């Protein structure tokens, strides 16, 4: 697999190619729209100025909208059915899991997204909030998947459970989405055995750990992107979260000070502390 990584550091863009870090004199949005981005990065890296890490890493996003897919893992299907029984919405999730059309929803405007080492939030009017570790697809304006990053789709499960129509309030609020630490550019799909691992630590002790693999996803990345781009255009590209297969137990809720770590080995680890 040929690959490179892109980091944002303030307004600067840093490319990691073969273990060396280079400063790129272009705007993030312009890079995302560039045809043949991976090849261009690798071909020009030797002519770019070098930089030294560590750098302060921002979320790998500038003008891109963040969208998300729901109920793409069987574990997510089961959890949604259980939480929505009292609201009469349990069969909705079973039906969308097996339907041809996926569930797609708007998650975050770019200014609401947090990067690694930044804080995330839970809603003040929620009592049951969880992180959702997800592979995030990076899609250019032409609808081509150019790479991958890690997403945390922080969710208020009690609000969604009260009524499925409350999904936007359960999913979309300030600090409810984190991306990072980098954008992995690659010329090949990630293998099915790719792990997505979640660790939640409280007072220095891991209180929850679990993982899944991309093999557990019912839908393919190309399928999800194809539906998203059917009637939507994205002049700067977009980020699409692909759903979660790791869900903490029903008696767990995030608390202030919790540290959430999500690892996808080819990309790195996204780490956020709850405000």
C-alpha positions, 0 to 999 in steps of 0.5 A: 500500500502506498500512503502518506499522512496529512496533518493540520497545524493551525493554518499550515499543512504538514505531509508525512512521507516515508517518516519525514515531515514536510511543510506544504505551501497550499491551503487544506481545501485546495489540497483536498480538491487536487486530482491525484493528491497522493501521487502529487504529495509523494512526487513533490515531497523531496522539494518541500521544506522539512519540519520537526515534530512535535507540532500542535495538531488541529482537526484535519478539516477546513471547509468540509461538512461532516456527515454520518451513517447510522446502523451499519454494524449489527451491534449498533442495530441491536443497541438502537432497537433496545434503547427505542422500545419505549418510544415505539421506534425499535423496528425502524432500526432493524428495517434500515439495517436491512434496507438498500438505502442507508441512514445518512445524516448531517453531523457537524459543520467544520467549526464544531469539530475538535481535533486530537488533544482537544476537549469534547462535550456532552449535552447539559440536558442529556443523562446518557452520553457515549462516544462512538468510534468510527472510521471516517471517509475523506471524500473529494468534490468529485465523490472519490474517497481519497483517504481516511481519518478517525471520527468520534460521533459523540451521542446523547442516547437518552435523547434519541431513545426518547424519540427517533425524531430527536436524532439531530439534537442527540447527534449535533451540538458544539463539541460533539464531533472529533476528527484526527489525528491525521488524514491517511492518504492511500491508493488502496482500501483499508483491509477488512481486518483493520481494527477500531479500538476504544478505550475510556479512562476515568481518573487514570483507570480504563473503565471501558475497552472494546474493539471491532473490525471493518469486517463487521460493517454491513455496508461498503464505503463506496456504497455509503458515498454513492448514496450521499452524493446522489443529490448533494454536492460538496464544493470542498469535499466532505467527511463521512463517518461510517457508523460504530460497532463499539458501544459501552454498556447501558449503565455507562455515561461519559463524565467530565474528565473522562479521556476517550482514545480511539485507535485505528492502527494505520491512522493513529490514535484520536484522544479527547478529554470530556469537558 
